[in-house]
Amino acid sequence: MKRSPGWRSVRADAGAPAWSRYRGNAPRHLIGIARDLQSRALHALHERGFEGVRPSFTPLLTRLWQEARPLTSLASELAISAQACSQLVGHVEAAGYLERRKNPDDGRSRVARLTPRGRALIEESVQILLACDREYAAHVGAGAYQRFTTALAALYRGLGLPVHADSTLIARSGRSSGVLPVIASHIEQQLLETAIARGHAGLKMSHGAVLQHIGPEGARIHEIARIHRVSRQATHATARELEALGYVRRRSDPRDRRGGTLALTSRGAVLIADSVAAIDALEGSFRAMLGERRFALVERVASDLYTALALGARAPAAGAAFDIERLAERLRGQLGAADAARLAALL
């Protein structure tokens, strides 16, 4: 079947300034670090036996740290509908982290309160957050990281984002990256709304996790999955949605027959150009809030940390297929057929 012009893959040198800007900007780096932080926290919690935890649980659970709260007030403070709040409470209750009881004030409405397991979850989460901050600070320097988190707190206030944590928990976590996931979510929502307004209907927040890693040379699906600590199947599913919308093309990967590579189509390149315009506007608003000097600090530290954590996908290398075949042939000769097969199974 003949593809429309929007399905053509773009050349690696096409729109180089836009590509460079798209791949290197403060909003992208902040989003990447926020996802890394959430991924680390969820992984650490699962290792400690806290199963079924989702990032969406955090704003609700931290609201209950000091006392039980009526569901109506929780919905108002979280800026969600009563129905959405009830559904969220149901998910958290099913996971064993809170329980619903009759409101002692009127005997009719319901309140939510933490279970002992819910309190333990929050205690562990604070410690994990502080451990992540120590690791991040080791990459960029303690002083620079402290100034970075202070600037993030100022950006959080400047954006007028809702406070989703109890004041005592905020005091315990001190200057930390805890506000970053909320800032990143706001950035993603703003970029998504701008893209849709520019004619890119059908895009979802989850698509950004894949799109941001596809450069002029393309990107490997397994590399995107590695960065986000998700399965290849999950990344494949998102890639299929983007392919159906006409933004990417999937190709076989000679280095990894189970994976594949993604390349942007000409329609995808238009999306990149539109995204760059939105990023420029967003950074302009951040500069106005923080001042040029403080924004430059956020920009620099976020870039350094993003690079140190290897949060960008490595581009497919030209000629890599020949190299890996030659390596496989040499290993078969050195190991023998049986050991080579065992090595392949391990890989």
C-alpha positions as CSV (number, residue, x, y, z in Angstrom):
1,M,0.0,0.0,0.0
2,K,1.3,3.4,-1.0
3,R,1.9,5.7,1.9
4,S,0.9,9.4,1.9
5,P,3.7,12.0,2.0
6,G,3.2,12.3,5.8
7,W,4.6,8.8,6.2
8,R,8.0,9.6,4.7
9,S,10.9,9.3,7.1
10,V,12.9,12.5,7.5
11,R,16.6,12.7,6.7
12,A,19.0,12.8,9.6
13,D,20.1,16.3,8.7
14,A,16.6,17.7,8.1
15,G,15.7,20.7,10.3
16,A,19.0,20.4,12.3
17,P,18.4,23.5,14.5
18,A,14.9,22.3,15.4
19,W,16.2,18.9,16.2
20,S,19.0,20.2,18.4
21,R,16.7,22.5,20.3
22,Y,14.1,19.7,20.7
23,R,16.7,17.4,22.2
24,G,18.4,19.9,24.4
25,N,16.1,22.1,26.5
26,A,15.2,22.6,30.2
27,P,11.6,21.3,30.0
28,R,12.7,18.0,28.4
29,H,15.5,17.6,31.0
30,L,13.2,18.3,33.9
31,I,10.6,15.8,32.6
32,G,13.4,13.2,32.2
33,I,14.7,13.6,35.7
34,A,11.2,13.6,37.1
35,R,10.5,10.3,35.4
36,D,13.7,8.9,36.6
37,L,12.9,9.9,40.2
38,Q,9.4,8.3,40.1
39,S,10.8,5.1,38.5
40,R,13.5,4.8,41.2
41,A,11.0,5.5,44.0
42,L,8.5,2.9,42.7
43,H,11.3,0.3,42.1
44,A,12.6,0.9,45.7
45,L,9.1,0.6,47.2
46,H,8.4,-2.6,45.3
47,E,11.7,-4.0,46.6
48,R,10.6,-3.2,50.2
49,G,7.3,-5.0,49.7
50,F,5.0,-2.1,48.9
51,E,3.1,-3.6,45.9
52,G,0.5,-1.9,43.7
53,V,1.8,1.6,44.3
54,R,1.2,4.2,41.6
55,P,2.5,7.8,41.3
56,S,-1.1,9.0,41.4
57,F,-1.4,7.7,45.0
58,T,1.1,10.3,46.4
59,P,-1.1,13.5,46.5
60,L,-3.9,11.6,48.2
61,L,-1.8,9.7,50.7
62,T,0.3,12.7,51.9
63,R,-2.9,14.6,52.5
64,L,-3.9,12.1,55.1
65,W,-0.6,12.1,57.1
66,Q,-1.9,14.0,60.1
67,E,-5.6,13.1,60.2
68,A,-8.5,11.4,58.5
69,R,-10.1,13.6,55.9
70,P,-13.6,13.8,54.3
71,L,-13.7,12.7,50.7
72,T,-15.5,15.9,49.7
73,S,-12.6,18.1,51.0
74,L,-10.0,15.8,49.4
75,A,-11.7,16.1,46.0
76,S,-11.7,19.9,46.4
77,E,-8.0,20.1,47.5
78,L,-6.9,17.7,44.7
79,A,-8.9,19.7,42.1
80,I,-10.7,16.6,40.9
81,S,-14.4,15.6,40.7
82,A,-16.1,13.7,43.6
83,Q,-16.4,10.7,41.3
84,A,-12.7,10.7,40.4
85,C,-11.7,11.1,44.0
86,S,-13.9,8.2,45.0
87,Q,-12.3,6.0,42.3
88,L,-8.8,7.1,43.4
89,V,-9.6,6.3,47.0
90,G,-11.0,2.9,45.9
91,H,-7.7,2.0,44.2
92,V,-5.6,3.1,47.2
93,E,-7.9,1.2,49.6
94,A,-7.7,-1.9,47.5
95,A,-3.9,-1.7,47.7
96,G,-4.2,-1.6,51.5
97,Y,-2.9,1.9,52.1
98,L,-6.0,3.6,53.4
99,E,-9.5,2.8,54.7
100,R,-12.9,4.5,54.6
101,R,-14.9,5.0,57.7
102,K,-18.1,6.9,58.6
103,N,-17.5,10.6,59.3
104,P,-17.9,10.9,63.1
105,D,-19.1,14.5,62.7
106,D,-22.3,13.6,60.8
107,G,-22.5,9.8,60.7
108,R,-23.4,9.9,57.0
109,S,-20.5,11.0,54.9
110,R,-17.2,9.1,54.6
111,V,-13.7,9.9,55.6
112,A,-10.4,8.4,54.4
113,R,-7.6,7.6,56.8
114,L,-4.2,5.9,56.5
115,T,-3.7,2.3,57.5
116,P,-0.5,1.4,59.3
117,R,0.7,0.1,56.0
118,G,-0.1,3.5,54.4
119,R,1.9,5.3,57.1
120,A,4.8,3.0,56.6
121,L,4.7,3.6,52.8
122,I,5.0,7.4,53.3
123,E,7.8,7.0,55.8
124,E,9.7,4.8,53.3
125,S,8.9,7.2,50.5
126,V,10.5,10.2,52.3
127,Q,13.7,8.2,52.9
128,I,13.8,7.1,49.3
129,L,13.4,10.6,48.1
130,L,16.2,11.8,50.3
131,A,18.4,9.0,49.1
132,C,17.7,9.9,45.5
133,D,18.6,13.5,46.3
134,R,21.9,12.5,47.7
135,E,22.7,10.5,44.6
136,Y,21.7,13.3,42.3
137,A,23.8,15.8,44.3
138,A,26.8,13.5,44.0
139,H,26.5,13.9,40.2
140,V,26.4,17.7,40.0
141,G,27.8,18.9,43.4
142,A,26.0,19.5,46.7
143,G,26.0,23.3,46.4
144,A,24.7,23.3,42.8
145,Y,22.1,20.8,43.6
146,Q,20.9,22.7,46.7
147,R,20.5,25.9,44.6
148,F,18.7,23.8,41.9
149,T,16.1,22.4,44.3
150,T,15.6,25.9,45.8
151,A,14.9,27.2,42.3
152,L,12.5,24.3,41.7
153,A,10.6,25.3,44.8
154,A,10.4,28.9,43.5
155,L,9.2,27.7,40.1
156,Y,6.6,25.5,41.8
157,R,5.2,28.5,43.7
158,G,5.5,30.8,40.6
159,L,3.4,28.3,38.6
160,G,0.7,28.4,41.3
161,L,0.6,24.6,41.5
162,P,-1.4,23.0,44.3
163,V,0.4,21.9,47.4
164,H,-0.1,18.1,47.4
165,A,1.8,17.3,50.6
166,D,1.3,17.8,54.3
167,S,3.4,20.7,55.8
168,T,5.1,18.4,58.3
169,L,6.2,16.0,55.5
170,I,7.5,19.0,53.5
171,A,9.5,20.1,56.5
172,R,11.0,16.6,56.9
173,S,12.0,16.3,53.3
174,G,13.6,19.8,53.3
175,R,14.9,21.1,50.0
176,S,14.4,18.2,47.7
177,S,13.3,17.2,44.2
178,G,9.9,16.2,45.6
179,V,8.1,19.0,43.7
180,L,9.7,18.0,40.4
181,P,7.2,15.4,39.3
182,V,4.4,17.9,39.8
183,I,6.3,20.5,37.8
184,A,7.0,18.0,35.0
185,S,3.4,17.0,34.8
186,H,2.4,20.6,34.4
187,I,5.0,21.0,31.6
188,E,3.8,17.9,29.8
189,Q,0.2,19.1,30.1
190,Q,1.1,22.5,28.7
191,L,3.0,21.0,25.8
192,L,0.2,18.6,25.0
193,E,-2.4,21.3,25.0
194,T,-0.3,23.4,22.7
195,A,0.3,20.5,20.3
196,I,-3.4,19.7,20.1
197,A,-4.2,23.4,19.5
198,R,-1.8,23.3,16.6
199,G,-3.6,20.5,14.9
200,H,-2.1,17.4,16.5
201,A,-5.2,15.7,17.7
202,G,-5.0,12.3,19.2
203,L,-1.8,12.8,21.1
204,K,-1.7,11.7,24.8
205,M,0.7,12.3,27.7
206,S,2.1,8.8,27.4
207,H,3.3,9.5,23.8
208,G,5.8,12.1,25.1
209,A,7.8,9.3,26.8
210,V,8.6,7.9,23.3
211,L,8.7,10.9,21.1
212,Q,11.3,12.8,23.2
213,H,13.9,10.1,22.5
214,I,13.5,9.9,18.7
215,G,16.2,12.0,17.1
216,P,17.2,12.5,13.4
217,E,18.9,9.1,13.5
218,G,15.9,7.4,15.1
219,A,15.8,5.5,18.3
220,R,15.8,1.9,19.5
221,I,12.7,0.6,21.2
222,H,14.7,-1.4,23.8
223,E,16.7,1.8,24.6
224,I,13.6,3.8,25.3
225,A,12.3,0.9,27.5
226,R,15.6,0.8,29.4
227,I,15.5,4.5,30.2
228,H,11.9,4.4,31.5
229,R,12.4,1.0,33.2
230,V,9.3,-0.5,31.4
231,S,8.9,-3.5,29.2
232,R,9.5,-3.5,25.5
233,Q,5.9,-4.6,25.1
234,A,4.7,-1.4,26.8
235,T,7.0,0.7,24.6
236,H,5.9,-1.2,21.5
237,A,2.2,-0.4,22.4
238,T,2.9,3.3,22.5
239,A,4.9,3.2,19.3
240,R,2.0,1.5,17.6
241,E,-0.3,4.3,18.6
242,L,2.1,6.9,17.3
243,E,2.5,4.9,14.0
244,A,-1.3,4.8,13.6
245,L,-1.4,8.6,14.1
246,G,1.3,9.0,11.4
247,Y,4.1,10.4,13.5
248,V,6.6,7.5,13.5
249,R,7.6,4.5,11.4
250,R,8.8,1.2,13.0
251,R,11.7,-0.7,11.3
252,S,13.4,-3.9,12.1
253,D,16.7,-3.6,14.0
254,P,19.5,-5.8,12.6
255,R,21.2,-5.7,16.0
256,D,18.1,-6.9,17.9
257,R,15.5,-9.0,16.1
258,R,13.2,-8.9,19.1
259,G,13.2,-5.1,19.2
260,G,13.1,-2.5,16.4
261,T,13.9,1.1,15.7
262,L,11.6,4.1,15.4
263,A,12.0,7.0,12.9
264,L,9.9,10.1,12.7
265,T,7.9,10.7,9.6
266,S,7.5,14.1,7.9
267,R,4.3,14.6,10.0
268,G,6.4,13.8,13.1
269,A,9.0,16.4,12.0
270,V,6.2,19.0,11.9
271,L,5.2,18.0,15.4
272,I,8.8,18.6,16.5
273,A,8.9,22.0,15.0
274,D,5.6,22.9,16.7
275,S,6.9,21.5,20.0
276,V,10.0,23.7,19.8
277,A,7.9,26.8,19.5
278,A,5.9,25.7,22.6
279,I,9.2,25.0,24.5
280,D,10.5,28.4,23.7
281,A,7.3,30.0,25.0
282,L,7.4,27.8,28.2
283,E,11.1,28.7,28.9
284,G,10.2,32.4,28.4
285,S,7.6,32.1,31.2
286,F,10.1,30.3,33.4
287,R,12.7,33.1,32.9
288,A,10.1,35.7,33.9
289,M,9.3,33.8,37.1
290,L,12.9,33.0,38.2
291,G,15.0,35.7,36.6
292,E,17.7,35.0,34.0
293,R,20.4,34.0,36.4
294,R,18.3,31.5,38.4
295,F,16.8,30.0,35.2
296,A,20.3,29.6,33.8
297,L,21.2,27.6,36.9
298,V,18.1,25.3,36.5
299,E,19.0,24.9,32.8
300,R,22.6,24.0,33.5
301,V,22.1,21.6,36.4
302,A,19.2,19.9,34.7
303,S,21.3,19.3,31.6
304,D,24.2,18.0,33.6
305,L,22.1,15.7,35.7
306,Y,20.2,14.4,32.6
307,T,23.5,13.6,31.0
308,A,25.0,12.0,34.1
309,L,22.0,9.7,34.5
310,A,22.1,8.7,30.8
311,L,18.4,9.6,30.4
312,G,18.7,10.2,26.6
313,A,18.4,7.3,24.2
314,R,21.5,6.4,22.3
315,A,21.0,6.7,18.5
316,P,21.4,3.6,16.3
317,A,24.9,3.5,15.1
318,A,25.7,3.1,11.4
319,G,27.4,-0.2,10.6
320,A,26.5,-1.8,13.9
321,A,24.8,-4.7,12.3
322,F,28.1,-5.9,10.7
323,D,30.0,-5.4,14.0
324,I,27.7,-7.5,16.0
325,E,27.6,-10.3,13.5
326,R,31.4,-10.4,13.5
327,L,31.4,-10.5,17.3
328,A,28.9,-13.3,17.3
329,E,31.0,-15.3,14.9
330,R,34.1,-14.8,17.0
331,L,32.3,-15.8,20.2
332,R,31.0,-19.0,18.6
333,G,34.5,-19.9,17.6
334,Q,35.9,-19.3,21.1
335,L,33.1,-20.7,23.2
336,G,31.8,-23.6,21.1
337,A,28.2,-24.1,20.0
338,A,26.9,-25.2,23.4
339,D,28.4,-22.4,25.5
340,A,27.5,-19.9,22.8
341,A,23.9,-21.0,23.0
342,R,23.9,-20.7,26.8
343,L,25.3,-17.1,26.5
344,A,22.6,-16.2,23.9
345,A,20.0,-17.5,26.3
346,L,21.4,-15.3,29.1
347,L,21.4,-12.2,26.9
